[in-house]
Amino acid sequence: MRCPLPQRSFIFIAVCILLTFYFLFAAAVQYNDPDPVHWMLLYLTSALGCVLAATGKDRQGLLYTLVGMALIEMAITGDGFMTWLKVGKENLITAKMTAEKPYIELGREFLGAAISLIVALWQLRRLR
């Protein structure tokens, strides 16, 4: 017998909808990235997880897959993020990316994957 899903409040549904739009936007701006496919998949999977949560059709398997995807991306970009923490003086959001400072792009990618991870973990926690 399947356990009932937790109640969904208006605020929860609104947050899920806002996150869906954020992740769709994040996926859309990847088109000019040198490696767009895996980032688009991460963000589109995150958006799907939010839509399913908002509609009460949560899928634990999808969320665990999303956790794995986000952790892999964070592992790939972690060195760049750590470099930015050590030597970067720029704001990651507004700084111009240059070949001399690849840690700016890697730091942004790390934070994007971290947001996906946090949202997936939040949704998994809610299901418990």
Secondary structure, DSSP 8 states (H G I E B T S, - for coil): ---------HHHHHHHHHHHHHHHHHHHGGGGSSSHHHHHHHHHHHHHHHHHHHTT---HHHHHHHHHHHHHHHHHHHHHHHHHHHH--S-TTT---BTTBHHHHHHHHHHHHHHHHHHHHHHHHHH-
